[in-house]
Structures are given as structure tokens and as C-alpha cells.
């Protein structure tokens, strides 16, 4: 449905039929989720020529207008409304219960209204210090109105903000970045990176380094997907000539072995495409002429 609508929008804007597409997905998507996304594109009438990770697309959007001759290490901090990814690349219920003595957690319609209004307030607090959460006919015919300060918002979400920094540290470790000074640029992707506290925590984490302001966080992924599409086109624009994209596998690839254990063949964070040998495997019975090879995708060794 979403891809079909995007196809219609693109065709209306371009004035011609759109058949090929580059689609972005969260970095942690496994193979079946990526295939399902590709199938959705086919159903929408699109030939999905490439699936790329959203942080990778964000880095492409940033890098296409930069000096590509200088090697840089970039940290992409992708914080959207529903997903959170960090990649290193080379190149409130309690308040309502106290005020109205009502529990809205069992009312899906009320929860939906609350989430939409909280999202609006979050956007307001990215540029202002005060917002008001207002919902008409919230529950049992009652309206809801309550002020929310940026300080209160930051306090309510402090544990979540800290978790994002933990993911940043873990990602740097996985990427074998031993010194934060090795990070040349910090690229922000996703609307939630506009939250001032997120930017301040990132700045503090990287010893005062300012995040890049070169691209619109809301548009970065779509921009990067367009750049990838241009790179795959037979009629390349001068802007993308010479650009090469190398991605990595977010989870390990392996095969099932005896004892219900996965034998890792391609470790996570390996540059892809990749080629590996699975070594020697023996049959388990006399006169056996074939055996099944089960390819697994994930980090859990038990299968």
C-alpha cells in the first residue's frame, strides 16, 4: 500500500511511468524481512533493483556533496519515530491516572490519540521550551489538556536517550573504532534527531564534536536511495560518477550443524558481497549421497 502510493506520487511528479526502485530498510532487518519488502515492491508494480540499509542511505545523502577524495569515518545516528540504528561507515500514563483516575491502556482508540498528540508535542519541543498536550474527547467524553516543558520531556525520556548512547558505544566497538577521534563526521538521520537533548548527548559523547548540519534529517534516507538509484542507472549523472557503495551484513550468516548449533560462515559486519568456504562436512550414514544445507541468519548460535 505504501509503496504503491509512493509510485503514484513519483509518477505524478515526474510525468512518466516509474518501474524501477531502490527501497531502504532498517539495518537490523534479516533476509526474510528484506525479501518481504522486495515482494511488496513487486505487488506495487515496482522492480526493486536494490535493498539498502537506511543508515547507509543517510551516509550516501551526506557523502554525495562532500569531498570524496578524502577518506573519512562517519557515524550515522538514525533515530526515527519507530526505529533506531547506529552505523559506522567509511566514507505519559501516570500523569493521566493522577488527574482523571482513568486507565487508558485498555482503550486502543484513546492510546492512538495520545500517541499522535505526544508526537506533535515532541516536534514542538524540538524548537520551543513549552508545549501543550491537548486531546478533545479523550476518554469517557472528557477532554485532556496538560502543559509539557522540554525539561519534563527530557526527564521522562532520559533512560531512552541514555540507551541510544549505549548503542553508539557498542557500534563503535563492533566497528573496531578504538578512539572517538577517528570519527570525522556525525550524520543525523530521522526526525527525532532534532530533539535538542539527543544532539547535546551526542556532542558530549564525542568530546564536543558538532553533528553535521549538511542534510535534512527527514529527507536523508530518501535522498540517499535516490543517489543509489542514480548509481545503478545506465545514464549516470556527473555527481555520482566514481561513487561505489559497499555495505555490510548486519547479522551473521551460517549453517546448521550437528547438535543444533549454528556454524558461522560470514560473521556480522562483513563487507558484502562476500565469498566464504564452509570447510569439510561429512555424511552421517552409510551410502548417503546428499544432505540438506540449512542457511541461518542471526546472532544466536542455538538453532
C-alpha positions as CSV (number, residue, x, y, z in Angstrom):
1,X,0.0,0.0,0.0
2,X,2.7,2.5,1.0
3,X,5.0,1.6,-2.0
4,X,2.0,1.8,-4.3
5,X,1.2,5.3,-3.1
6,X,4.8,6.3,-3.4
7,X,4.8,5.0,-7.0
8,X,1.7,7.1,-7.8
9,X,3.3,10.2,-6.2
10,X,6.6,9.8,-8.2
11,X,4.7,9.3,-11.4
12,X,2.6,12.3,-10.8
13,X,5.7,14.4,-10.1
14,X,7.8,13.1,-13.0
15,X,5.0,12.9,-15.5
16,X,6.0,9.4,-16.7
17,X,5.8,5.8,-15.6
18,X,8.1,4.6,-12.8
19,X,9.2,0.9,-12.9
20,X,12.5,0.6,-11.0
21,X,13.0,1.5,-7.4
22,X,15.6,1.4,-4.6
23,X,14.0,0.6,-1.3
24,X,15.5,1.3,2.1
25,X,15.0,-0.9,5.3
26,X,16.2,-0.7,8.9
27,X,19.8,-2.0,9.2
28,X,18.7,-4.9,11.5
29,X,16.3,-6.4,9.0
30,X,17.0,-10.1,8.3
31,X,16.9,-11.8,4.9
32,X,13.2,-12.8,5.1
33,X,12.2,-9.3,6.1
34,X,14.2,-7.9,3.2
35,X,12.6,-10.4,0.8
36,X,9.2,-9.5,2.1
37,X,9.9,-5.8,1.4
38,X,11.0,-6.7,-2.1
39,X,7.9,-8.8,-2.6
40,X,5.8,-5.8,-1.5
41,X,7.5,-3.7,-4.2
42,X,6.6,-6.3,-6.8
43,X,3.0,-6.3,-5.7
44,X,3.1,-2.5,-6.1
45,X,4.3,-2.8,-9.7
46,X,7.9,-2.0,-9.0
47,X,11.1,-3.7,-9.9
48,X,13.2,-3.4,-6.7
49,X,16.7,-3.2,-8.1
50,X,18.3,-2.8,-4.7
51,X,17.5,-3.0,-1.0
52,X,19.9,-0.9,1.1
53,X,20.1,-0.1,4.8
54,X,18.7,3.2,6.0
55,X,21.8,4.4,7.7
56,X,23.8,3.6,4.5
57,X,21.3,5.7,2.5
58,X,21.8,8.5,5.0
59,X,25.5,8.4,4.6
60,X,25.1,8.4,0.8
61,X,23.0,11.5,1.1
62,X,25.7,13.2,3.1
63,X,28.6,12.0,1.1
64,X,27.5,12.8,-2.4
65,X,28.0,16.5,-1.8
66,X,31.3,16.1,0.1
67,X,34.9,15.8,-1.0
68,X,35.1,12.1,-1.8
69,X,38.8,12.1,-2.3
70,X,39.5,12.3,1.5
71,X,38.9,9.1,3.4
72,X,36.6,9.7,6.4
73,X,34.9,7.6,9.1
74,X,31.3,8.7,9.5
75,X,28.9,7.8,12.3
76,X,25.3,7.8,11.2
77,X,22.8,8.3,14.1
78,X,19.4,7.3,12.8
79,X,16.6,8.0,15.3
80,X,13.1,8.0,13.8
81,X,9.6,7.5,15.2
82,X,9.8,3.7,15.3
83,X,13.3,2.6,14.7
84,X,16.8,3.4,15.9
85,X,20.0,2.4,14.0
86,X,23.6,3.5,14.5
87,X,26.2,2.7,11.9
88,X,29.8,3.5,11.4
89,X,30.8,3.9,7.7
90,X,34.0,4.6,6.0
91,X,33.3,7.5,3.9
92,X,2.9,9.5,30.0
93,X,0.2,7.2,31.5
94,X,0.9,8.2,35.2
95,X,0.0,11.8,34.7
96,X,-3.4,10.9,33.2
97,X,-4.2,8.5,36.0
98,X,-3.4,11.1,38.7
99,X,-5.5,13.8,37.1
100,X,-8.6,11.8,36.0
101,X,-8.3,8.5,37.8
102,X,-8.7,6.7,34.4
103,X,-6.5,4.0,32.9
104,X,-6.4,4.4,29.2
105,X,-4.1,1.5,28.5
106,X,-7.0,-0.8,27.6
107,X,-8.5,1.7,25.2
108,X,-6.7,1.4,21.8
109,X,-8.5,4.5,20.4
110,X,-7.5,6.7,23.4
111,X,-3.9,5.4,23.2
112,X,-3.8,6.2,19.5
113,X,-5.0,9.8,20.2
114,X,-2.4,10.1,22.9
115,X,0.5,8.9,20.8
116,X,-0.4,11.3,17.9
117,X,-0.6,14.2,20.3
118,X,2.6,13.3,22.1
119,X,4.4,13.1,18.7
120,X,3.2,16.5,17.9
121,X,4.3,17.8,21.3
122,X,7.7,16.2,20.7
123,X,8.2,18.1,17.5
124,X,7.1,21.4,19.1
125,X,9.6,20.8,21.9
126,X,12.4,20.4,19.4
127,X,12.2,24.2,18.7
128,X,10.4,25.5,21.8
129,X,10.7,25.1,25.5
130,X,7.0,24.6,26.2
131,X,4.2,22.6,24.6
132,X,0.6,21.7,25.5
133,X,-0.8,18.2,25.1
134,X,-4.5,18.7,24.1
135,X,-6.9,15.9,23.2
136,X,-10.6,16.5,22.6
137,X,-13.0,13.8,23.8
138,X,-10.1,11.8,25.1
139,X,-11.8,9.2,27.3
140,X,-15.4,8.8,28.5
141,X,-16.2,12.1,26.8
142,X,-13.7,14.1,28.7
143,X,-11.1,16.4,27.1
144,X,-7.5,16.3,28.2
145,X,-5.1,19.3,28.4
146,X,-1.8,19.5,30.1
147,X,1.4,21.6,29.7
148,X,4.6,19.8,29.0
149,X,8.0,21.5,29.3
150,X,11.1,20.5,27.4
151,X,12.8,19.8,30.8
152,X,10.0,17.4,31.8
153,X,10.1,15.7,28.4
154,X,13.8,15.2,28.7
155,X,13.4,13.8,32.2
156,X,10.7,11.4,31.2
157,X,12.9,10.1,28.3
158,X,16.3,10.2,30.0
159,X,16.6,6.4,30.2
160,X,15.8,6.1,26.5
161,X,18.3,8.8,25.5
162,X,21.0,7.1,27.5
163,X,20.2,3.8,25.8
164,X,20.9,5.4,22.4
165,X,24.3,6.4,23.7
166,X,24.9,2.8,24.8
167,X,24.1,1.6,21.3
168,X,26.6,4.2,19.9
169,X,29.3,2.8,22.1
170,X,28.5,-0.7,21.2
171,X,28.5,0.1,17.5
172,X,31.9,1.8,17.8
173,X,33.3,-1.3,19.5
174,X,31.9,-3.6,16.7
175,X,33.4,-1.3,14.1
176,X,36.7,-1.6,15.9
177,X,36.9,2.2,16.4
178,X,39.2,2.5,19.4
179,X,39.4,6.2,19.6
180,X,36.4,8.5,19.1
181,X,38.7,11.0,17.4
182,X,38.7,8.5,14.4
183,X,35.1,9.6,13.7
184,X,35.3,12.5,11.2
185,X,31.6,13.3,10.9
186,X,28.4,12.6,12.8
187,X,25.4,12.4,10.4
188,X,21.9,12.7,11.8
189,X,19.0,10.9,10.2
190,X,15.4,10.7,11.3
191,X,13.1,13.4,12.7
192,X,13.8,12.5,16.3
193,X,17.4,13.7,15.9
194,X,16.0,17.2,16.1
195,X,15.5,16.7,19.8
196,X,18.0,19.1,21.5
197,X,18.9,16.6,24.2
198,X,19.8,14.0,21.7
199,X,22.2,16.4,19.9
200,X,23.7,17.5,23.2
201,X,24.3,14.0,24.4
202,X,26.0,13.1,21.0
203,X,28.1,16.2,21.2
204,X,29.2,15.3,24.8
205,X,29.8,11.7,23.8
206,X,32.2,12.8,21.1
207,X,34.1,15.4,23.2
208,X,32.4,18.5,21.7
209,X,32.2,17.4,18.1
210,X,29.2,19.1,16.4
211,X,26.9,16.8,14.4
212,X,26.7,17.6,10.7
213,X,24.0,20.0,9.5
214,X,24.5,19.3,5.9
215,X,21.3,17.4,5.1
216,X,17.7,17.4,6.3
217,X,17.3,14.5,8.7
218,X,13.7,13.9,7.5
219,X,14.8,13.6,3.8
220,X,18.3,12.0,4.2
221,X,17.2,8.3,3.6
222,X,15.0,9.1,0.6
223,X,17.8,11.3,-0.8
224,X,20.3,8.5,-0.3
225,X,18.1,6.0,-2.0
226,X,17.8,8.4,-5.0
227,X,21.6,8.6,-5.1
228,X,21.8,4.8,-5.1
229,X,19.3,4.7,-7.9
230,X,21.4,7.2,-9.9
231,X,24.5,5.0,-9.3
232,X,22.7,2.0,-10.8
233,X,21.3,3.9,-13.7
234,X,22.9,3.4,-17.2
235,X,22.7,7.2,-17.6
236,X,24.8,8.3,-14.7
237,X,24.9,11.9,-13.5
238,X,28.3,13.5,-13.1
239,X,27.5,13.9,-9.4
240,X,27.6,10.2,-8.8
241,X,30.4,9.1,-11.2
242,X,33.0,7.2,-9.3
243,X,30.9,6.5,-6.3
244,X,31.0,2.9,-5.1
245,X,28.8,1.5,-2.3
246,X,30.0,-1.3,0.0
247,X,27.5,-2.5,2.6
248,X,27.9,-5.0,5.5
249,X,25.7,-7.8,6.7
250,X,24.0,-6.7,10.0
251,X,23.8,-10.3,11.3
252,X,25.9,-13.4,11.0
253,X,25.3,-15.9,8.2
254,X,25.9,-19.6,9.0
255,X,24.8,-23.2,8.5
256,X,23.1,-25.7,10.9
257,X,25.4,-28.3,12.2
258,X,25.0,-31.4,14.4
259,X,23.8,-30.7,17.9
260,X,21.5,-27.9,16.9
261,X,24.3,-25.3,16.7
262,X,24.9,-22.7,14.0
263,X,28.3,-22.7,12.5
264,X,29.1,-19.1,11.5
265,X,30.4,-18.7,7.9
266,X,30.0,-15.0,7.3
267,X,30.4,-13.0,10.6
268,X,28.2,-9.9,11.2
269,X,29.7,-6.6,9.9
270,X,31.4,-8.4,7.0
271,X,31.5,-6.4,3.8
272,X,29.2,-7.8,1.2
273,X,29.1,-9.3,-1.4
274,X,31.3,-11.9,0.3
275,X,32.6,-15.3,-0.6
276,X,33.5,-17.9,2.1
277,X,34.3,-21.7,2.2
278,X,32.2,-23.8,4.6
279,X,35.0,-26.3,5.1
280,X,34.6,-30.1,5.1
281,X,31.3,-31.7,6.1
282,X,30.8,-35.4,6.4
283,X,27.7,-37.5,6.0
284,X,26.1,-39.2,9.0
285,X,25.0,-42.5,7.4
286,X,26.4,-45.2,5.1
287,X,25.6,-44.8,1.4
288,X,24.3,-41.3,1.9
289,X,24.5,-39.4,-1.4
290,X,23.2,-36.0,-0.4
291,X,22.3,-33.8,2.6
292,X,20.5,-30.6,3.2
293,X,22.4,-27.4,4.0
294,X,20.3,-25.0,6.1
295,X,21.5,-21.4,5.9
296,X,20.8,-19.4,9.1
297,X,20.7,-15.7,9.6
298,X,21.2,-14.2,13.1
299,X,23.3,-14.0,16.2
300,X,22.0,-16.9,18.2
301,X,24.2,-20.0,18.0
302,X,21.4,-22.4,19.0
303,X,19.0,-23.3,16.1
